[in-house]
């Protein structure tokens, strides 16, 4: 085994342990931003009646890009505030862990965005607005779980909430009598909005208890 690789790996683990409190502090504002954006996007999607497959996919891909860019900005600002390097080795490890699942979600969405117009109208609508959101939820949960091996344990549990929730809705199938518009945006708003805000509240109160102790 390469001694340099072992040394680098041990250094990464040690740095992650030392910075666990920093990552925990940075997570709360990221979750608040992502949760607020996801909730607002779901409400706007319903109000604007974005209920066609191609606009729906394009709309939520755009929201996802804004969410990632905003999260990176928040983390960078936190790193500068604490005089920490932004693109450090631990940050690269977390990014590498999350990248496969996030890239898969983006690629699947982009393919549907391109091809949904040539598909049967009913089939395209079902794929884009009813099954794709659940696929995004599960893949995002996998990304969070992978990142959790380099971050506080709670992020892995948070990831499992997405995985189990998404798979559970897959198993239940499409509910009868529910409008496609509200179901699709509701799924996105609940998982990518409300759950993030709930996790931010959890981080806020647990951090306060730690500081009080």
Secondary structure as UniProt FT lines:
FT   HELIX           3..18
FT   HELIX           20..47
FT   TURN            48..49
FT   HELIX           53..81
FT   TURN            82..83
FT   TURN            86..87
FT   HELIX           89..115
FT   HELIX           116..118
FT   HELIX           121..126
FT   HELIX           127..131
FT   HELIX           132..147
FT   HELIX           148..150
FT   HELIX           154..172
FT   TURN            176..177
FT   HELIX           180..189
FT   HELIX           190..194
FT   HELIX           195..212
//
